[in-house]
Amino acid sequence: MPKGLARARHSADRPPELTGRGGPEPSFRRTRAQCRINEPVVSRRQPAIFAHDPFESIPKLNIASATTNRSVHVTTFSVLFAISTCHLLNDMMQSLLAAIYPQLKISLQLNFVQVGLITATYQFTASMLQPLVGLYADRKPLPFSLPAGMVSTLIGLLLLSVAHSYSLLLTASAMVGLGSATFHPESARVARMASGGRYGLAQSLFQVGGNLGQALGPVGAAAIVLSYGQSSIAWFALMALLSITILTYVGLWYKHHGLARMKAGAKLVSPHGLSRAQVAGAILILLSLIFSKQIYFSGIQTFYTFYLIHHFGVSLRTAQLYLSLFLIPVAVGTLAGGLIGDRIGRKYVIWFSVLGALPFSLLLPYTNLLWTGVLSVFIGLTLSSAFPAIVVFAQELVPGKVGTISGLFFGFAFGLSGLGAAAFGWIADHTSVEFVYHLTSFLPALGLLAAWLPDLSHVRHTIVVTEPEEQLTV
């Protein structure tokens, strides 16, 4: 090959930063000091060009930084599926409590107020502690609080299996609530860590596990607890042991990968440009929407079986199957809400979800058994799609406070469910269960408040990819 052609080809193969295009070609016989002087300018433009440079310290630092930043854009589905599975097991164990209310009411001779107070004890324990756990974890992350919280749920289940007094029943409910208070805000943080920028999808996958668990809880109660008695609840402690094992591995991923992702991801957040007053107003609107959703859900979940038994004369087993028929579409709606929110915007999902359930809720008290089941499917499908969109919307309003916001909204939801259960129990004792359903049918009308939510469509979202890296292995 002619020397001139070889020289030109050799020059063309070099990176543009080193060819000196636009001026004389620099000499490559430089001292180490000259390389160090030039290194910051070149490494900012193209950190990977020194892959074969003899000064190995330079590329190692740049490659590590690039890997950390790139991992922010990677959706780690193994972690998302792990916490979704644990959410399924957690809420399935917790839903056993509501599923055996009719049996407990007969065996312990409870009235509706006492039944509502059981739910209130569980919900208030969870709601009061969740914001505190989230606030503390924002300042000092707690990777292994997840398996520790599940231990509390394990103790609560064992107590529930032997609770033959009302005081012990309340203690068991409080222990289950304590486990929930620890699990939800930190799991929501892990979901955001593993999201790769697909925050709605990650939040939906996390929450859909809980919805499926709530749907399967009554089925498990009908199949096992009603057949073998209250003591058979102890068998579900095996689920708690499985969750503890999985969450231990999640805690290790959280410690070794998740924390680095959160720090790197914080640099990619663009400001929304809203004042503190506007942010506070938007948070109040979102909490009002949670109020309408959770109060309505509380009336459905706590008294749906009683309503079907009293109003249509069905058996307890049939009523629990209808409760599952309502809860399974809740899981589908939750997943759909996150996916659609990532594509078209969370404000529109919130608007459609809460307000869209209004026609079905207004018709529900006036239909026969068949249409009650059909309408409950549509109510669960539409109303449930709001929650992941609401949580992610609030997280975008207050960036950097994932634990606090998650704890506030999960805790507020739990607290409202407890208040609703206790209040509806008092109303049902003094009127009827049917009146409760007439009263709650207007709550989805509060979805009109979504019209005053700010537009966050201009907030930058990271570009995401899916790669098999940083999987749940240790």
Order of alpha helices (4+ residues) and beta strands (2+ residues): alpha-alpha-alpha-alpha-alpha-alpha-alpha-alpha-alpha-alpha-alpha-alpha-alpha-alpha-alpha-alpha-alpha-alpha-alpha-alpha
